[in-house]
Amino acid sequence: MTVMDDDRPILAGGPALAQERRLLTSLPGPRSREVLERKAAAVAAGVGHAVPIAAVAAGGGVVVDADGNSLIDLGSGIAVTTAGNANPRVVAAVTEQLTRFTHTCFMVSPYESYVVVAEALNRLTPGDHAKRSVLFNSGAEAVENAVKIARKHTGRQAVIAFEHAYHGRTNLTMALTAKNMPYKHGFGPFAGEVYRAPVSYPFRDHLTGPDAAALAIAQIDKQVGADNIAAVVIEPIQGEGGFIVPAEGFLPQLAAWCRDNGIVFIADEVQTGFARTGRWFASEHFGVVPDLVVTAKGIADGLPLAAVTGRADIMDSPHVGGLGGTYGGNPLACAAALATIDAYEHDGLLARADEISTRLLDRLRRVQASDPRLGDVRGRGAMVAAEFVDPATNAPDAALTARVAAACIAQGVIVLTCGTYGNVIRFLPPLTIPDHLLEEGLDVLEAALAQA
Ligand SMILES: *Cc1c(COP(=O)(O)O)cnc(C)c1O
């Protein structure tokens, strides 16, 4: 496929793709516009899109569209292509698997790669206790299964989720998710026995971690009762809710209370997992060892895969046949996961997340020093956010956020917004992005903010 304006061919992603921001048209260009018009006619209206392009290639730190525009990727397809889009290791492994078999269903005829993925997850997730894993297709499906497992293990039903939480779009995970628009509006009734507790949000609650935990625990205890609770489900750093980093001490105190009360502590590491935050899992930043860890997004470079990993006695409580699914742990996704894990382990990507962190945080804090509309800059590793406010009141400024994000995208920089109040821009670059593109992306952002 040749969509470039110069001599360089587009190879299958990876470093061969020219690492530059290049706008040949305004967005969308004519070829992309045609695809988007057909999208409007053929695809359900409920499926929105953040960037008005039709992608044809991606790799390193860019996404290329059908008109030959090359956009700087600060989103990684929502924290998925952390190891770089079409990572060459993944391309080779999946291509090889494709020639052998595409599917047998692991519940019919098991195969080794699923087992190797489980072994890797058991090895890499926090804690040195005996573990088991089970594979699924999506983050939401894995969260649902983590709750099923916790309920079977405890014989209890109640589940605690938090303010600003995001856990997916299926019925149970909509109930766990905090934000109405766009995730829940009109889609009820929602699953029962889900209760919401306050979370630590230092920029807004001004509480220490232990104080925020005490508040949450008191509320849970009074309103639900520890003896009724199967599981507490929490993102160690909240994703869609605004990249909210809890104050030091919040998670350990919550985890200790769960342990004391026989409650399964489930870390939803779907967005934070797999090198994204500069550690394998964000729980490590806070010194917590979850009973169950849910993973997806960064696990397989975009092939659909998700997992629940945790304490062997909890994981083994469902009866034989109680867990599974037709496609869960598909052999192509497993091949991709093993190659992606190889990339994290052998290509220096965890250290790269820390380098990216320093660049993002330093730059954004410099901007913040002269622009009080940038109320908070926070994050870990290559998971960094800027929260925009009205400087007079600290009130969320969603309109400013939307204008800045739209201006960045129009200039060929893919940024995503998030936050309960829609006033956060999140930075999730692939760890393969070259420094010059990261800096150029931030130049564009700074100029967009100055003009907004
Ligand atoms: C994206 C996300 C999910 C849902 O994952 P899907 O693969 O979209 O179902 C669940 N939890 C968190 C924290 C996420 O970021």
The ligand as a Gaussian input file, in Angstrom:
#p B3LYP/6-31G(d) Opt

LIG

0 1
 C      -10.495000      -0.099000      29.119000
 C      -10.746000      -0.526000      30.516000
 C      -11.599000      -1.583000      30.833000
 C      -12.438000      -2.273000      29.794000
 O      -11.660000      -2.951000      28.862000
 P      -12.303000      -3.406000      27.460000
 O      -11.230000      -4.233000      26.838000
 O      -12.625000      -2.161000      26.724000
 O      -13.517000      -4.191000      27.795000
 C      -11.706000      -1.976000      32.142000
 N      -10.996000      -1.361000      33.108000
 C      -10.166000      -0.341000      32.850000
 C       -9.384000       0.276000      33.956000
 C      -10.003000       0.122000      31.543000
 O       -9.202000       1.151000      31.284000

